[in-house]
Amino acid sequence: MTMVRRRRGAKGEAAAAAYLARKGYRILERNYRCPLGEIDLIAVDGGEIVFIEVRTRSSHAYGTPQESVDGRKQVRLRRLGAYYLAARGLAGRACRFDVVAVMLDSQERVTSIEVIKGAF
């Protein structure tokens, strides 16, 4: 991953975390890493554990940010979520998977944030 993509991704994740906190989500983890991979954000919303994939784009040239969360990524995130719940002793706890789509302009300013609750 290039430095530009990494910087944009970090900017999008920070913007998403701040936006979700303003919307009432309680952020538990940022960039949770385990042997299976990484989850961008883990939060609690309305009593549910929410695993959040943040996708940041600066154009729609390759589709919308949310379109990039394909079937393979969804399977991986489900495994990561199950791992997290088991590791924290939370197996059986209500959870969902949200996608947050962040768009940036050419100066890397956030132009829009869209939350897709229960995306998959």
C-alpha positions in Angstrom: 0.0 0.0 0.0 1.4 3.4 -0.9 1.9 6.2 1.6 -0.9 8.2 0.0 -3.4 5.4 0.3 -2.4 4.7 3.8 -2.8 8.4 4.7 -6.2 8.6 3.1 -7.3 5.4 4.8 -6.2 6.7 8.2 -8.0 10.0 7.6 -11.1 8.2 6.6 -11.0 6.0 9.7 -10.5 8.9 12.0 -13.4 10.8 10.4 -15.6 7.7 10.6 -14.8 7.1 14.3 -15.5 10.8 15.1 -18.8 10.7 13.1 -20.0 7.5 14.7 -19.2 8.8 18.2 -21.3 11.8 17.5 -24.1 9.5 16.4 -24.0 7.6 19.7 -21.7 4.7 19.0 -19.2 3.9 21.8 -15.9 3.1 20.1 -14.2 0.1 21.8 -11.3 -0.6 19.4 -9.6 1.0 16.5 -7.5 -1.1 14.1 -8.1 -4.4 16.1 -5.5 -6.9 15.0 -5.4 -10.6 15.6 -3.9 -13.6 13.8 -6.8 -13.5 11.2 -6.4 -9.9 10.2 -7.7 -6.5 11.2 -11.0 -4.8 11.9 -11.1 -1.1 11.4 -13.4 -0.2 14.2 -15.3 -2.1 16.9 -18.1 -0.3 18.7 -21.3 -0.7 20.7 -24.5 0.7 19.4 -27.8 0.1 21.0 -26.5 -2.9 23.0 -25.0 -4.5 19.9 -21.4 -5.1 19.2 -20.7 -3.5 15.8 -17.8 -4.5 13.6 -17.1 -1.6 11.2 -15.3 -1.7 7.9 -14.3 1.8 6.8 -13.8 2.4 3.1 -12.3 5.7 1.9 -12.2 7.0 -1.7 -11.4 10.2 -3.4 -13.3 9.4 -6.6 -15.9 7.0 -8.0 -13.6 5.9 -10.8 -13.6 2.3 -9.4 -17.1 2.4 -7.9 -18.4 3.6 -4.5 -16.4 2.9 -1.4 -19.1 0.5 -0.1 -19.0 -1.5 -3.3 -15.5 -2.5 -2.5 -16.6 -4.7 0.4 -17.0 -7.8 -1.7 -18.0 -11.3 -0.7 -14.5 -12.4 0.2 -14.0 -9.4 2.5 -17.4 -10.1 4.1 -16.4 -13.7 4.9 -13.1 -12.5 6.3 -14.8 -9.9 8.5 -17.3 -12.5 9.8 -14.4 -14.7 10.9 -12.7 -11.7 12.5 -15.8 -10.8 14.3 -16.3 -14.4 15.6 -12.7 -14.5 16.7 -13.1 -11.2 18.6 -16.3 -12.3 20.4 -14.7 -15.6 21.4 -11.4 -13.9 22.6 -13.4 -11.5 24.7 -15.8 -14.1 26.1 -18.7 -12.5 24.3 -19.8 -15.5 22.2 -23.6 -15.3 21.6 -23.7 -11.5 22.0 -25.8 -9.6 19.5 -23.6 -8.1 16.8 -23.8 -6.7 13.3 -21.5 -5.6 10.5 -21.6 -2.0 9.3 -19.8 -0.3 6.4 -18.8 3.3 6.5 -18.2 5.0 3.2 -16.0 8.1 3.3 -15.5 10.4 0.3 -12.6 12.9 0.2 -12.1 15.7 -2.2 -8.8 16.4 -4.1 -7.4 18.2 -1.0 -8.3 15.2 1.1 -11.1 16.9 2.9 -14.1 14.8 3.9 -17.0 15.5 1.6 -19.4 12.8 2.8 -19.8 10.0 5.3 -22.4 7.3 4.8 -23.1 4.5 7.4 -24.6 1.3 6.1 -26.0 -0.4 9.2 -26.2 -4.2 9.0 -24.5 -4.1 5.6 -24.1 -7.9 5.5 
